[in-house]
């Protein structure tokens, strides 16, 4: 799998220059209701493969809600209802035939607060591959754990203490551990819900670096409060406001030449 | 700058500071007062506890020691009917031997021997019967038996019956007291740990009564309760908390479980009477029946404790598991339940400890009966510790009073042990990471 990806990577290097093809993930007319309250209004958004799409917007604008539609985490919230279509490789994930459990193996997620399992570092990463039956034996499992930790840039720091509890790591390390856990099940899409909001600037820098590395292999969607972060890590940006996408496009465009006045107000710090 | 030169602004500032200081003092006083109330409440509660435990301890400790007598008994062939061994009066035989030992003889009315019988336990007679049954050739010989004194005699040795009390007010006559002194002087009597109390079941004779039957009954009953209530309660709670949809029906169920936890325990006894005895024909006063009733009683508590333990598991752990593609069941069994384990176990153990001390529902299902044997199966008649305490408290013999207190001590020891286990389990399973 990795080899294939590497080939694809070689073929498609210089991704940002590539014309925006139909997204790896593409949302069409997505609305979300929590009980009677509508949180998202007819969102259309394309999130291309091998790019980072940043979702920005003021608090409560629905960007996290939208993110949680992509791996159907909203299913777990009582009273939440999602309408519309979200296509992953052209297949509607809201279709009855799609199993959310299998979907979540394809669409990994990293949360705002690092949430490692209260188990060892090894177990944290090994859990996903184990339940999905990705490894036939212990050696294979150890290989997956090692390569995932390496890709998450954590291997050097934890190689000699894989049996230590995951929660004994620092906040930034925990967040990278959680990213390694998501990578371990070989997802195609990685969703990140404000992954750096609980971290100090140095840990944030490391995560951003990591996101930039991972971009070559995955479709990454990141929700962020920091405009600077969106500008640094993303190639595409969507500005959410009041539950709707106001403007979406290449990050450079959005930040230098926004078409909508609300976008301009937000990125220049006039509200939000 | 001198005081007189204070500007109005400075004066106002000084005034404000003085006011702030008095306010601060008042606040500290309120805090000190509150601390005092708290300490007083704790001291009051502790002193009541000490009073209670002290009284029980003082009353009960003496039951853990007892006096045994060792007597050579002349097995008189005339007195033994080999055809009907059990029909022979061995107690009289023992009494006569004791009298002979002390250099006395029985009077024609048998008053001396009956007074002697009143200080020697019938257990000695039973021992001779058993020995003769095993070996009939002992007839005509002298055999030495060792057994308990009658409870009143032990009370005298323990100093709880005094020679100074007037005859009418004491349970032993002067002559009996003389005999007891004589027996002790001749070193025939020895004191020691009361193994009888720890190894036998109930008896009409205090010196032969023990708590073992009740301990075994309690253990069997608790076994049934734990076997039923723990898995059912934990599974019900897990389903309700993790899987059940939140709608009106689950709300109704939740309210009803909370209400059931508050239902007086005697109602569960009535329910057990109606359902288990009358309808399902479970043998009455059996550990099985008691266990069933107490399982019903413990279920709501266990469910509530388990649910709150599950609720205490951070939702981020559930999200983490779901996000890597674990199914709901995997999330619950791999991550949520292990984290909730200490809380769940504590809840289960504490509600079992509560069940161990429960009396009222057991009275309704016929466990308040005289059971002289140690129960052998789950369906044999049994009694349990709290009910045994209840029965002995109502007994008239004075020696049962110390045994009541001693049984309470035994029950409390079991309670403390269970609570200790709860604490240890909590420590063992609790992950601080």
Contacts between the chains, C-beta under 8 A, distances in Angstrom:
chain1	res1	chain2	res2	distance
A	71	B	323	6.7
A	73	B	319	6.9
A	73	B	322	6.7
A	73	B	323	6.8
A	76	B	318	7.6
A	76	B	319	7.7
A	76	B	322	6.1
A	78	B	245	7.2
A	78	B	246	4.9
A	101	B	325	5.5
A	101	B	326	7.3
A	101	B	327	4.9
A	102	B	325	6.9
A	103	B	325	8.0
A	104	B	322	6.5
A	104	B	323	5.9
A	104	B	324	6.9
A	104	B	325	4.2
A	105	B	324	7.4
A	105	B	325	3.7
A	108	B	323	6.7
A	108	B	324	7.1
A	109	B	319	7.9
A	109	B	323	4.0
A	111	B	316	6.5
A	111	B	319	6.2
A	111	B	320	7.2
A	111	B	323	7.5
A	113	B	316	6.2
A	115	B	314	7.6
A	115	B	316	3.8
A	115	B	317	6.4
A	115	B	319	6.7
A	115	B	320	4.4
A	116	B	320	7.4
A	117	B	317	6.6
A	117	B	320	6.3
A	117	B	321	7.3
A	117	B	335	6.1
A	118	B	317	7.4
A	118	B	339	6.4
A	118	B	431	5.0
A	118	B	433	5.4
A	127	B	321	7.7
A	127	B	324	6.4
A	127	B	326	7.7
A	127	B	334	7.4
A	128	B	324	3.9
A	128	B	325	6.3
A	128	B	326	7.9
A	131	B	324	7.7
A	131	B	325	6.9
A	131	B	326	5.7
A	131	B	330	5.8
A	131	B	334	7.8
A	132	B	325	6.1
A	165	B	431	7.8
A	165	B	433	4.1
A	166	B	433	7.8
A	167	B	433	4.1
A	168	B	433	6.3
A	178	B	320	7.3
A	181	B	320	7.7
A	181	B	324	6.0
A	182	B	323	7.2
A	182	B	324	6.7
A	184	B	324	7.7
A	185	B	324	5.8
A	185	B	325	6.0
